[in-house]
Amino acid sequence: MRRMHAFALGCLVLLSATGMAPAGRPNQKREDASYVFSGQVRAMYVAGAKEYKAYIVELKVEEITKGDRLKKGDIFRAFCYQNKAPEPFQTRGHSKVPEVGQHIRVYVNDARGHNEGVYPDWFDVLPNPKK
């Protein structure tokens, strides 16, 4: 009988804990970004497994809208991630990841010690410049 009570108590604790799971990550506003600029994706560094991938996107800065520490020609690295794990336990991550060679306008926050793309939509694809 004691085992049954312990099991029931354990189930109750588990159920109440899942009911208190944090809501998804709140969206961020592009206009609040620390850096806004256009550039070309030069390289992509990927770490993670099937369900979770972290990306470092290396960009060559072309045109700066916001970010007084940036200069044209700088190399800038931005972080983003995608998560395929089931909710409500994980956030989904950034809605998309750019491709090497693309020209993009980025919205990035200087947060938690690294440059993270505004959540969840942090860039727009631009047409390739004419040569």
Buried (B, 14 or more C-beta within 10 A) or exposed (E): EEEEEEEEEEEEEEEEEEEEEEEEEEEBEBEEBBBBBBBBBBEEEEEEEEEBBBBBBBBBBBEBEEBEEBEEEBEBBBBBBBBEEEEEEBBBBBEBBBEEEBBBBBBBBEBEEEBBBBBBBBBEEBEEEEE
